[in-house]
Amino acid sequence: MFHGSHGGMPQVLPVGLREAAAQVPQTMARSPGHHQEWLLACKGQGTAVSNFSYSGPLTETVLLGVLAQRAPGRRLQWDAANLQVRNMPELNPFVHKEYRAGWTL
């Protein structure tokens, strides 16, 4: 399966599986579109599917995959509460950076 930007227009491959995929019942409400969904959420009319409670952990997971590429064949022990790798402290500089004086978050 693949899709365009923001999950739009998903397609099933190979083509022979499309009929079977069409038989799967819909269990989630369909989005009116990424931007419309966001505007409605800003107006208090629902919650965007890409809200921070979902997108934050997803982003953390994806970035951990990128970090893991710096330690091929090794398992990272991630401390989510402290945002650091427990068993490979040499990777932690890639998680946080020291900001110059006057440029902090």
N, C-alpha and C positions, 0 to 999 in steps of 0.2 A: 504494500500500500504506500502511496505517496500523495502529497498534497502541495498546494501552492502556499503563498504567504499567509501566515496566521491561521493555518488549518483549512483554508478555503479549497473547495472543489476536490475532495479526496477521490483518488482513483485506485482500483484494485487491479493488480497484475498477478498472474496472467489473466488475460481477458476471459478465459473460460471460468474463472472463479467469480466473476461479477454477478452472475445470476444467483449464485449461492449467497453472496454478500448482501444482495438486495432482500433476501428473506430474513435477515437478522432484524428482530424487532427494535424499534427506536426506544431507548430508555432515558434519553436526555433531551431536554428542550433544545431546539435548533437556535443558533445564534442569528440575530438580525444582521450580523456583520461586526467585525472587530471594532470599528470606530463608532458605530451606532450603539453597540453594547456599552462601550466606555462612556459615551455621552449620557445614556440612560442611567448608568450607575452614578455618575456625577450628580444627576438630578434626584437621586434617591429612589429610582425606579428599578430596583433589582441590584444584583451584584455581578460585576464582570467576571467571566469565567477565568480570566487571566489576573485575578486579584492577587495581592501580595501574599496572602496565606497559602496560595498555590504556587505562584511564580517564584517566590523567594526560595523555598526548598528545592524546586526544580532547578533553578539557576545554580544553587549550591552543589547539587548532584552533578550537573554538567561540568562545572568548573573543577570539581574533584577529579573527574575523568581526565581533564586537561593536566591537572597536577600529577596524576598517576603516571602520565607519560614520561615524567622525569625520573621515575623509579621503575623501569620495566621489570616484570617478573616478581615484584615485591608487593605485599599487601599493606596498604596504608591503614593505620588505626586513627580514624578521624575523631577528634573531640569537638563535637558540634557546639557545645556550650561555650567553649573557650576559643573556637575557631583556630585550631592548630592540629598538626599531625603529631600524635604522641610518640610514635616509634621512629620517626625520621625528622628530627628537628632541623636538619639541613634544608628541608623543603619549606619551612615556615616563612622564610623571607619572601617567598613567592606568593604567600597568602596576604601578608600585610607589608606595607612599605613605610619607611620612615619619611615623613614629610619635612621639608625645610621649615625653619622657623618662620612663623607667620602664615603658613599654608597647611592648616590642620583641618580635619573633619570633626 
